[in-house]
């Protein structure tokens, strides 16, 4: 059994915030993969489902961000899920919007939700880091993460959430690179190759006239002989 945690703050006031992208990710995964209804448990909202043989519990803590670890610890203790089977989806200032990275262990980089989980469970859980970009000034960070995504970011956000859902079964199977590839196919799809060949002419279309020969092109011996007899 695995525990996937999405970080955010509860309530409609925060629903569209950049800080709540972890909630958004789990909502999308639950909806797309037929997980059970959300229920109030462990100081949060819980939904359960499967990816093949892998049973996954989704948790959205409702303790507010800086107390997230209380909810995560309660759920982990109830289901007897070791920290190595916990994955946390969270916003990442150090990644550009739409980018996604995966890591296991390491520091919390000042993220209050991760800091709280560290305090309750240690650092050996996995993280799905979801880029939201940086405002450029440390003094503006608090206001930035608690502001909604801009309308111009809507398509990119939707592509990212779709990609997370597309790759969820691979993540549950431990195929991290396959998961990241699924996200990338949504957020940065490969461009079609144009090649160097001209496109085929449509049926019935007139053939292109050959390009005129440059006026200063050198004449062949045959052309010079022909011109001589034309004089």
Buried (B, 14 or more C-beta within 10 A) or exposed (E): EBBBBBBBBBEEEBBEBBBBBBBBBBBBBBEBBEBEEBEEBBBBBBBBBEBEEBEBBBBBBBBBBEBBBBBBBBBBEEBEBEBEBBBBBBBBBEBEBBBBBBEEEEEBEEBBBBBBBBBBBEBEBBBBBBBBBBBEEEEEBEEBBBBEBEEEBEEBBEBBBBBBBBBBBBBBBEBBEEBBBBBBBBBEEEEEEEEEEEEEEEEEEEEEEEEEEEEEEEEEEEEEEEEEEEE
